[in-house]
Amino acid sequence: MNKLQTTLKHLFRVVIGGWWGAFAWCLSGASTLAVILWGLKTVALPLLMLKTASWGIWGLGVLRESRARTI
């Protein structure tokens, strides 16, 4: 059972993207909050840049976590 738990924990970290992925998820949430507060027309270009950056950060986190060795 311990090996199963370790494997599931590692897979969960890969899907989230580790610490970098969690940071990217927070950026994505902040951009959603900005759209709600100021409207889409006001934040359209910064939103596009922020979403592109957050997807890139998340992707790097996923790659890093997928290559990490489990104990």
Secondary structure, DSSP 8 states (H G I E B T S, - for coil): -HHHHHHHHHHHHHHHTHHHHHHHHHHHHHHHHHHHHH-TTTSHHHHHHHHHHHHHHHHHHHHHHHHS---
